[in-house]
Amino acid sequence: EVQLVESGGGLVQAGRSLRLSCAVSGLRFDDYAIAWFRQAPGKEREGVSCITSAGISPYYADSVKGRFTISRDKAKNTVYLQMNTLKPEDTAVYYCNVVTFWGQGTQVTVSS
């Protein structure tokens, strides 16, 4: 059974940082690209960042470029999203995605 478990969300003030984690099990971690999406209240889910199976050439949405960094740890089967200089508009539920599998999401709330 494939499982993706996100953690690391919370309530922070604007300008602070958070690091999200996505622990992946039930598939060959090294074989897949892994992505982070987010969904704010009343908005559609949007892609935030993606990292290839090799861990190179990461993608970032324009809205987070220069502030967020995605990485993957093969030894821990975990993908991270380091989020710096957070803004109120980053408030959303953040989801981890591998092919058709999704985690349950972790809430990030940024206060102004």
N, C-alpha and C positions, 0 to 999 in steps of 0.2 A: 504494500500500500504506500503510495506516494504521500508524503506529508511535508508541508512547508509551515514553519512556525516562526512568526515575526515577534520581535520584542524590542524594547528600547524607546518606545514612544513616551510621551508625557506632556506636561505643561511647562513651558519655558517663556521667558521674556524675549522680546525682539532683540536680535543681536547675539544671542547665545547659541550654543551648539547642542546637538543630540547625535547619537550614533544608533542607527537601527541595525538589527541583526535578523537574518533569515536562515534558520537551520533547516537543511534539506535532507530528507531520508526517503528511501524506497526507490531510488534510481541512481544511475551512475553519474555522480556529481560532475565529473570531468567532461562528460559528453554534451552538456547543454549550456546554452546561453541562459542567463537569468536576468530578470528585469524587476524594476520597482515601478509601481504605478501608485497614483493617489486619487482620491475622490473627496472633494469638498462638498459640503451640504448644498444640495440643489444644482450641482454640476455633474458633468459626465466624468467618468474615470479617464485619467490622462496618463500617458507614459512619462516617467521622470528620468529614468536612467536604465541602461542595459549594459551588461558585460558579457563578452564572448566566452566560450568554453575555455579558450586559451588565456583569458584574462587580459586581452589587449584591445585596443581601439574602442574604449567605452563610449557609449552615446549618452548625451545629456540634453534634456529639454533646454531651450533658450532661457527659460525662467529660472533655472537653477545652475546654469553653467557658471563656473568660477566659484561657486559656493558649496556644491555637493560633490562628493567623491565616492565612487563605487569601487568595491574591491571584493575579492573572494579568497577564502582560505581553504585550500584543498584538504589539509589535515583535519579540519573541523567540519567539512561539508557545510560551510556557512558563507553567506554573502552579506556584506556590510554596506550601509549607506551612511557616510559621514556627512552630516548637514551642519554647515557653519553659517554664521551671519543670518540666522533665521529671521523671516519676516512674517507678519500676520497673515499674509496671503499664502504662506506655506501650510496653514492650518488645514488638515485633511486626515482621512484614514489612509494609511500607507499599506499597500499590499505587495507581496512578493509573488512572482509569476515564473513558472517554468512550463513551456508549451501550453497545455490546457489546464494546468494545475495552479490553484491559487491558495494562498494562506488566508487566515481569518482576518488579518489586518491588525494594525496597531495605530492608535489615535495619537496624532501630534497636534498640539494646540499652542499657538504662539500668541502671546499677549503683547499689546502695544504699550 
